[in-house]
Amino acid sequence: MVAIVDHGRPARAIHPLHAVLLAASLPLFLGGLLCDMAYSRSFEIQWSNFAAWLIAGGMVFAGFSLLWAFIDLFRAGRRRGRGLVYFVLLLITFALGLVNAFVHARDAWGIMPDGLILSAAVAVTAALATWFGFSSLRIGARMGETR
């Protein structure tokens, strides 16, 4: 026996432009983490420069995604549960990314190990925010079923 709960209208999918902004931040933050890992192994200063630029690019896209999520939070009305969690994850990603950008603004020799740890934290929170932003589960709908 399957219980189907219908709360009125189904959950909206993410807007395509919002999806592009959200999806663009994850590979940039992951690239920053990979560059920090390469810098920690080789101590080639250019890797820290690459990481700083990738983090700055990720911050731009995460900032626009955060702004979009903030606006969607007010448009959601009473059904804010998933939107609020998504917004908080993006806010944490943006805050950690900002601290990470400040750390990467220091001298290349001074960013380790803080830069690597912060890059890992930002990449994890960006992955969680991206996963949460793209998961639009509809209550009562099965995989492949449309309403």
C-alpha positions as CSV (number, residue, x, y, z in Angstrom):
1,M,0.0,0.0,0.0
2,V,1.4,3.4,-1.0
3,A,0.3,6.6,0.7
4,I,0.3,9.6,-1.6
5,V,0.3,13.0,0.0
6,D,-0.6,16.0,-2.2
7,H,0.2,19.5,-0.9
8,G,-1.4,21.4,-3.7
9,R,0.9,22.3,-6.5
10,P,4.0,20.2,-7.1
11,A,7.5,21.5,-6.3
12,R,9.0,23.7,-8.9
13,A,12.1,22.8,-10.7
14,I,15.1,25.1,-10.5
15,H,15.1,27.9,-13.1
16,P,17.5,27.2,-16.0
17,L,19.6,30.3,-15.4
18,H,19.8,29.6,-11.7
19,A,20.9,26.1,-12.6
20,V,23.7,27.4,-14.8
21,L,24.9,29.8,-12.0
22,L,24.8,27.1,-9.4
23,A,26.4,24.5,-11.6
24,A,29.3,26.8,-12.5
25,S,30.4,27.4,-9.0
26,L,31.1,23.7,-8.1
27,P,33.8,23.0,-10.7
28,L,35.5,26.3,-9.9
29,F,35.7,25.5,-6.2
30,L,36.8,22.0,-7.0
31,G,39.5,23.3,-9.3
32,G,40.7,25.6,-6.5
33,L,41.0,22.6,-4.2
34,L,42.9,20.6,-6.9
35,C,45.3,23.6,-7.4
36,D,45.8,23.9,-3.7
37,M,46.6,20.1,-3.5
38,A,49.1,20.6,-6.4
39,Y,50.7,23.5,-4.7
40,S,51.0,21.6,-1.4
41,R,52.9,18.9,-3.3
42,S,55.1,20.9,-5.6
43,F,55.4,24.4,-4.0
44,E,55.1,26.0,-7.5
45,I,53.8,29.4,-6.8
46,Q,51.7,29.5,-10.0
47,W,49.4,26.8,-8.5
48,S,48.4,29.2,-5.7
49,N,47.7,31.9,-8.3
50,F,45.5,29.5,-10.2
51,A,43.7,28.6,-7.0
52,A,43.1,32.2,-6.1
53,W,41.5,32.9,-9.5
54,L,39.4,29.8,-9.5
55,I,38.1,30.7,-6.0
56,A,37.3,34.2,-7.1
57,G,35.4,32.9,-10.1
58,G,33.5,30.4,-7.9
59,M,32.6,33.3,-5.6
60,V,31.1,35.3,-8.4
61,F,28.8,32.4,-9.4
62,A,28.0,31.4,-5.8
63,G,27.2,35.0,-5.0
64,F,24.6,35.2,-7.9
65,S,23.2,31.8,-6.9
66,L,22.9,33.1,-3.3
67,L,21.1,36.2,-4.4
68,W,18.7,34.1,-6.5
69,A,18.1,31.7,-3.6
70,F,17.4,34.7,-1.3
71,I,14.8,36.0,-3.7
72,D,13.2,32.6,-4.1
73,L,13.1,32.3,-0.4
74,F,10.6,35.1,-0.2
75,R,8.7,33.9,-3.3
76,A,8.2,30.4,-1.7
77,G,5.5,31.6,0.7
78,R,4.7,29.1,3.5
79,R,6.7,26.3,1.9
80,R,10.2,27.4,2.8
81,G,11.7,24.3,4.3
82,R,13.9,23.1,1.5
83,G,14.5,26.6,0.2
84,L,15.8,27.7,3.6
85,V,18.2,24.8,3.9
86,Y,19.4,25.5,0.3
87,F,19.9,29.1,1.1
88,V,21.8,28.4,4.4
89,L,24.1,25.9,2.5
90,L,24.8,28.6,-0.1
91,L,25.4,31.2,2.6
92,I,27.9,28.9,4.3
93,T,29.6,28.2,1.0
94,F,29.8,31.9,0.2
95,A,31.2,32.8,3.7
96,L,33.8,30.0,3.6
97,G,34.7,31.0,0.1
98,L,35.2,34.6,1.1
99,V,37.5,33.6,4.0
100,N,39.3,31.3,1.6
101,A,39.7,34.1,-0.9
102,F,41.2,36.3,1.9
103,V,43.6,33.5,2.8
104,H,44.7,33.1,-0.8
105,A,45.3,36.9,-1.1
106,R,48.3,36.4,1.2
107,D,51.8,35.5,0.1
108,A,51.9,32.1,-1.6
109,W,54.1,30.7,1.1
110,G,51.7,31.8,3.8
111,I,48.5,30.1,2.5
112,M,49.4,26.5,3.5
113,P,47.8,24.6,5.3
114,D,44.9,27.0,5.8
115,G,44.2,27.4,2.1
116,L,44.0,23.7,1.5
117,I,41.7,23.1,4.5
118,L,39.4,25.9,3.5
119,S,39.3,24.9,-0.1
120,A,38.3,21.4,0.9
121,A,35.5,22.8,3.2
122,V,34.3,25.1,0.4
123,A,34.3,22.3,-2.2
124,V,32.2,20.1,0.2
125,T,29.7,22.8,1.0
126,A,29.5,23.7,-2.7
127,A,28.8,20.1,-3.6
128,L,26.1,19.9,-0.9
129,A,24.5,23.1,-2.0
130,T,24.5,22.0,-5.7
131,W,23.1,18.6,-4.8
132,F,20.4,20.2,-2.6
133,G,19.6,22.9,-5.3
134,F,19.1,20.3,-8.1
135,S,17.1,17.8,-6.0
136,S,13.5,18.7,-6.6
137,L,11.7,15.7,-5.1
138,R,8.0,15.8,-5.5
139,I,6.0,14.2,-2.7
140,G,4.0,11.3,-4.1
141,A,5.6,11.1,-7.5
142,R,7.6,8.2,-8.6
143,M,10.7,8.2,-10.7
144,G,9.8,9.0,-14.3
145,E,6.2,9.9,-13.4
146,T,4.9,13.3,-14.5
147,R,2.1,15.3,-13.1
